[in-house]
Amino acid sequence: MKRRPLSPQRRWAKKHPDRMRAACRRWRRRHPDNQRKATYKWRQKNREAWNAYQRRWRRRHRARTNTILRARRRAQKAVLNAKRRAARQRSLEKYRLAERLARIRDPVSRRVSHRNAMAKRRQAVGVFTRNEWLNVLRAAGFKCRYCGRKLSRKSATPDHRIPLSRGGSNWIANVIPACLPCNQRKNMLTEVEYLRRLARHKG
């Protein structure tokens, strides 16, 4: 198939790219509405290419992107939360299945996020991460702080030295590993109080 010859305007643009770009910038400044319409039309027509470009830009400017997104989320917190709740209600079974699969695949992350959410609901200060929790488990030798039972990543539960209900924080310094029975029996006692109770029972 024979290629069509370039028009005089295209030949000039190819020969003088810098001057062409400057002329385009001047046109955009003079016709902002037309520019917005043309840009929107192009994005609708080339959605995949536009999305790929955005992903590349975000990867190259991650720090700037994160700052912009955090500011946007703070400014539109109520609207975004309402959208998330509405999306969850529309696909409730899908979300529940995803949560069940996440619990099976990575119970540690799920347990940490649950504890952080619980602390937030109780208006306690502090959060801890998955890596911080795993470091605490390793330091304790994967054993329950109270009964010494051997724990695994799946069976270990985060327990607060000073309970959240008694003013304890949710920082990792206030978190220790415990088996589920000890965690439940300890209830609202502090670490020291529960250890004393165990010592009395043994005696």
MODELLER restraints for C-alpha pairs under 7 A, 6 or more apart:
rsr = mdl.restraints
at = mdl.atoms
rsr.add(forms.Gaussian(group=physical.xy_distance, feature=features.Distance(at['CA:13:A'], at['CA:20:A']), mean=5.58, stdev=0.5))
rsr.add(forms.Gaussian(group=physical.xy_distance, feature=features.Distance(at['CA:28:A'], at['CA:35:A']), mean=5.82, stdev=0.5))
rsr.add(forms.Gaussian(group=physical.xy_distance, feature=features.Distance(at['CA:43:A'], at['CA:50:A']), mean=6.08, stdev=0.5))
rsr.add(forms.Gaussian(group=physical.xy_distance, feature=features.Distance(at['CA:58:A'], at['CA:65:A']), mean=6.04, stdev=0.5))
rsr.add(forms.Gaussian(group=physical.xy_distance, feature=features.Distance(at['CA:88:A'], at['CA:95:A']), mean=6.54, stdev=0.5))
rsr.add(forms.Gaussian(group=physical.xy_distance, feature=features.Distance(at['CA:103:A'], at['CA:110:A']), mean=5.84, stdev=0.5))
rsr.add(forms.Gaussian(group=physical.xy_distance, feature=features.Distance(at['CA:107:A'], at['CA:154:A']), mean=5.95, stdev=0.5))
rsr.add(forms.Gaussian(group=physical.xy_distance, feature=features.Distance(at['CA:108:A'], at['CA:130:A']), mean=6.91, stdev=0.5))
rsr.add(forms.Gaussian(group=physical.xy_distance, feature=features.Distance(at['CA:108:A'], at['CA:153:A']), mean=6.35, stdev=0.5))
rsr.add(forms.Gaussian(group=physical.xy_distance, feature=features.Distance(at['CA:108:A'], at['CA:154:A']), mean=6.52, stdev=0.5))
rsr.add(forms.Gaussian(group=physical.xy_distance, feature=features.Distance(at['CA:109:A'], at['CA:130:A']), mean=5.82, stdev=0.5))
rsr.add(forms.Gaussian(group=physical.xy_distance, feature=features.Distance(at['CA:112:A'], at['CA:129:A']), mean=6.90, stdev=0.5))
rsr.add(forms.Gaussian(group=physical.xy_distance, feature=features.Distance(at['CA:112:A'], at['CA:130:A']), mean=6.22, stdev=0.5))
rsr.add(forms.Gaussian(group=physical.xy_distance, feature=features.Distance(at['CA:116:A'], at['CA:127:A']), mean=5.81, stdev=0.5))
rsr.add(forms.Gaussian(group=physical.xy_distance, feature=features.Distance(at['CA:119:A'], at['CA:170:A']), mean=6.47, stdev=0.5))
rsr.add(forms.Gaussian(group=physical.xy_distance, feature=features.Distance(at['CA:124:A'], at['CA:164:A']), mean=6.46, stdev=0.5))
rsr.add(forms.Gaussian(group=physical.xy_distance, feature=features.Distance(at['CA:124:A'], at['CA:169:A']), mean=5.72, stdev=0.5))
rsr.add(forms.Gaussian(group=physical.xy_distance, feature=features.Distance(at['CA:124:A'], at['CA:170:A']), mean=6.42, stdev=0.5))
rsr.add(forms.Gaussian(group=physical.xy_distance, feature=features.Distance(at['CA:125:A'], at['CA:169:A']), mean=5.30, stdev=0.5))
rsr.add(forms.Gaussian(group=physical.xy_distance, feature=features.Distance(at['CA:125:A'], at['CA:170:A']), mean=5.88, stdev=0.5))
rsr.add(forms.Gaussian(group=physical.xy_distance, feature=features.Distance(at['CA:126:A'], at['CA:169:A']), mean=5.96, stdev=0.5))
rsr.add(forms.Gaussian(group=physical.xy_distance, feature=features.Distance(at['CA:126:A'], at['CA:170:A']), mean=4.52, stdev=0.5))
rsr.add(forms.Gaussian(group=physical.xy_distance, feature=features.Distance(at['CA:126:A'], at['CA:171:A']), mean=4.62, stdev=0.5))
rsr.add(forms.Gaussian(group=physical.xy_distance, feature=features.Distance(at['CA:127:A'], at['CA:170:A']), mean=5.39, stdev=0.5))
rsr.add(forms.Gaussian(group=physical.xy_distance, feature=features.Distance(at['CA:127:A'], at['CA:171:A']), mean=5.33, stdev=0.5))
rsr.add(forms.Gaussian(group=physical.xy_distance, feature=features.Distance(at['CA:128:A'], at['CA:170:A']), mean=6.98, stdev=0.5))
rsr.add(forms.Gaussian(group=physical.xy_distance, feature=features.Distance(at['CA:128:A'], at['CA:171:A']), mean=5.74, stdev=0.5))
rsr.add(forms.Gaussian(group=physical.xy_distance, feature=features.Distance(at['CA:128:A'], at['CA:172:A']), mean=5.42, stdev=0.5))
rsr.add(forms.Gaussian(group=physical.xy_distance, feature=features.Distance(at['CA:132:A'], at['CA:172:A']), mean=6.82, stdev=0.5))
rsr.add(forms.Gaussian(group=physical.xy_distance, feature=features.Distance(at['CA:136:A'], at['CA:176:A']), mean=6.91, stdev=0.5))
rsr.add(forms.Gaussian(group=physical.xy_distance, feature=features.Distance(at['CA:137:A'], at['CA:177:A']), mean=6.30, stdev=0.5))
rsr.add(forms.Gaussian(group=physical.xy_distance, feature=features.Distance(at['CA:142:A'], at['CA:150:A']), mean=6.07, stdev=0.5))
rsr.add(forms.Gaussian(group=physical.xy_distance, feature=features.Distance(at['CA:142:A'], at['CA:151:A']), mean=5.06, stdev=0.5))
rsr.add(forms.Gaussian(group=physical.xy_distance, feature=features.Distance(at['CA:142:A'], at['CA:152:A']), mean=6.47, stdev=0.5))
rsr.add(forms.Gaussian(group=physical.xy_distance, feature=features.Distance(at['CA:143:A'], at['CA:149:A']), mean=5.43, stdev=0.5))
rsr.add(forms.Gaussian(group=physical.xy_distance, feature=features.Distance(at['CA:143:A'], at['CA:150:A']), mean=4.66, stdev=0.5))
rsr.add(forms.Gaussian(group=physical.xy_distance, feature=features.Distance(at['CA:143:A'], at['CA:151:A']), mean=5.30, stdev=0.5))
rsr.add(forms.Gaussian(group=physical.xy_distance, feature=features.Distance(at['CA:144:A'], at['CA:150:A']), mean=6.60, stdev=0.5))
rsr.add(forms.Gaussian(group=physical.xy_distance, feature=features.Distance(at['CA:144:A'], at['CA:151:A']), mean=6.65, stdev=0.5))
rsr.add(forms.Gaussian(group=physical.xy_distance, feature=features.Distance(at['CA:144:A'], at['CA:177:A']), mean=5.66, stdev=0.5))
rsr.add(forms.Gaussian(group=physical.xy_distance, feature=features.Distance(at['CA:144:A'], at['CA:178:A']), mean=4.30, stdev=0.5))
rsr.add(forms.Gaussian(group=physical.xy_distance, feature=features.Distance(at['CA:144:A'], at['CA:179:A']), mean=5.54, stdev=0.5))
rsr.add(forms.Gaussian(group=physical.xy_distance, feature=features.Distance(at['CA:145:A'], at['CA:176:A']), mean=6.91, stdev=0.5))
rsr.add(forms.Gaussian(group=physical.xy_distance, feature=features.Distance(at['CA:145:A'], at['CA:177:A']), mean=6.04, stdev=0.5))
rsr.add(forms.Gaussian(group=physical.xy_distance, feature=features.Distance(at['CA:145:A'], at['CA:178:A']), mean=5.60, stdev=0.5))
rsr.add(forms.Gaussian(group=physical.xy_distance, feature=features.Distance(at['CA:146:A'], at['CA:178:A']), mean=6.82, stdev=0.5))
rsr.add(forms.Gaussian(group=physical.xy_distance, feature=features.Distance(at['CA:146:A'], at['CA:182:A']), mean=6.89, stdev=0.5))
rsr.add(forms.Gaussian(group=physical.xy_distance, feature=features.Distance(at['CA:146:A'], at['CA:195:A']), mean=6.64, stdev=0.5))
rsr.add(forms.Gaussian(group=physical.xy_distance, feature=features.Distance(at['CA:151:A'], at['CA:179:A']), mean=6.96, stdev=0.5))
rsr.add(forms.Gaussian(group=physical.xy_distance, feature=features.Distance(at['CA:155:A'], at['CA:179:A']), mean=6.66, stdev=0.5))
rsr.add(forms.Gaussian(group=physical.xy_distance, feature=features.Distance(at['CA:156:A'], at['CA:177:A']), mean=6.09, stdev=0.5))
rsr.add(forms.Gaussian(group=physical.xy_distance, feature=features.Distance(at['CA:156:A'], at['CA:178:A']), mean=5.93, stdev=0.5))
rsr.add(forms.Gaussian(group=physical.xy_distance, feature=features.Distance(at['CA:156:A'], at['CA:179:A']), mean=5.50, stdev=0.5))
rsr.add(forms.Gaussian(group=physical.xy_distance, feature=features.Distance(at['CA:157:A'], at['CA:177:A']), mean=5.76, stdev=0.5))
rsr.add(forms.Gaussian(group=physical.xy_distance, feature=features.Distance(at['CA:157:A'], at['CA:178:A']), mean=5.42, stdev=0.5))
rsr.add(forms.Gaussian(group=physical.xy_distance, feature=features.Distance(at['CA:157:A'], at['CA:179:A']), mean=5.96, stdev=0.5))
rsr.add(forms.Gaussian(group=physical.xy_distance, feature=features.Distance(at['CA:157:A'], at['CA:180:A']), mean=6.20, stdev=0.5))
rsr.add(forms.Gaussian(group=physical.xy_distance, feature=features.Distance(at['CA:158:A'], at['CA:175:A']), mean=6.06, stdev=0.5))
rsr.add(forms.Gaussian(group=physical.xy_distance, feature=features.Distance(at['CA:158:A'], at['CA:176:A']), mean=5.81, stdev=0.5))
rsr.add(forms.Gaussian(group=physical.xy_distance, feature=features.Distance(at['CA:158:A'], at['CA:177:A']), mean=5.07, stdev=0.5))
rsr.add(forms.Gaussian(group=physical.xy_distance, feature=features.Distance(at['CA:158:A'], at['CA:178:A']), mean=6.37, stdev=0.5))
rsr.add(forms.Gaussian(group=physical.xy_distance, feature=features.Distance(at['CA:159:A'], at['CA:175:A']), mean=5.47, stdev=0.5))
rsr.add(forms.Gaussian(group=physical.xy_distance, feature=features.Distance(at['CA:159:A'], at['CA:176:A']), mean=5.27, stdev=0.5))
rsr.add(forms.Gaussian(group=physical.xy_distance, feature=features.Distance(at['CA:159:A'], at['CA:177:A']), mean=5.94, stdev=0.5))
rsr.add(forms.Gaussian(group=physical.xy_distance, feature=features.Distance(at['CA:159:A'], at['CA:178:A']), mean=6.14, stdev=0.5))
rsr.add(forms.Gaussian(group=physical.xy_distance, feature=features.Distance(at['CA:159:A'], at['CA:183:A']), mean=6.35, stdev=0.5))
rsr.add(forms.Gaussian(group=physical.xy_distance, feature=features.Distance(at['CA:160:A'], at['CA:174:A']), mean=5.44, stdev=0.5))
rsr.add(forms.Gaussian(group=physical.xy_distance, feature=features.Distance(at['CA:160:A'], at['CA:175:A']), mean=4.64, stdev=0.5))
rsr.add(forms.Gaussian(group=physical.xy_distance, feature=features.Distance(at['CA:160:A'], at['CA:176:A']), mean=6.31, stdev=0.5))
rsr.add(forms.Gaussian(group=physical.xy_distance, feature=features.Distance(at['CA:161:A'], at['CA:174:A']), mean=5.31, stdev=0.5))
rsr.add(forms.Gaussian(group=physical.xy_distance, feature=features.Distance(at['CA:161:A'], at['CA:175:A']), mean=6.05, stdev=0.5))
rsr.add(forms.Gaussian(group=physical.xy_distance, feature=features.Distance(at['CA:161:A'], at['CA:176:A']), mean=6.74, stdev=0.5))
rsr.add(forms.Gaussian(group=physical.xy_distance, feature=features.Distance(at['CA:161:A'], at['CA:190:A']), mean=5.53, stdev=0.5))
rsr.add(forms.Gaussian(group=physical.xy_distance, feature=features.Distance(at['CA:161:A'], at['CA:191:A']), mean=4.74, stdev=0.5))
rsr.add(forms.Gaussian(group=physical.xy_distance, feature=features.Distance(at['CA:162:A'], at['CA:168:A']), mean=4.74, stdev=0.5))
rsr.add(forms.Gaussian(group=physical.xy_distance, feature=features.Distance(at['CA:162:A'], at['CA:174:A']), mean=6.77, stdev=0.5))
rsr.add(forms.Gaussian(group=physical.xy_distance, feature=features.Distance(at['CA:162:A'], at['CA:190:A']), mean=4.83, stdev=0.5))
rsr.add(forms.Gaussian(group=physical.xy_distance, feature=features.Distance(at['CA:162:A'], at['CA:191:A']), mean=6.58, stdev=0.5))
rsr.add(forms.Gaussian(group=physical.xy_distance, feature=features.Distance(at['CA:163:A'], at['CA:188:A']), mean=5.93, stdev=0.5))
rsr.add(forms.Gaussian(group=physical.xy_distance, feature=features.Distance(at['CA:163:A'], at['CA:189:A']), mean=6.97, stdev=0.5))
rsr.add(forms.Gaussian(group=physical.xy_distance, feature=features.Distance(at['CA:163:A'], at['CA:190:A']), mean=6.27, stdev=0.5))
rsr.add(forms.Gaussian(group=physical.xy_distance, feature=features.Distance(at['CA:186:A'], at['CA:194:A']), mean=6.00, stdev=0.5))
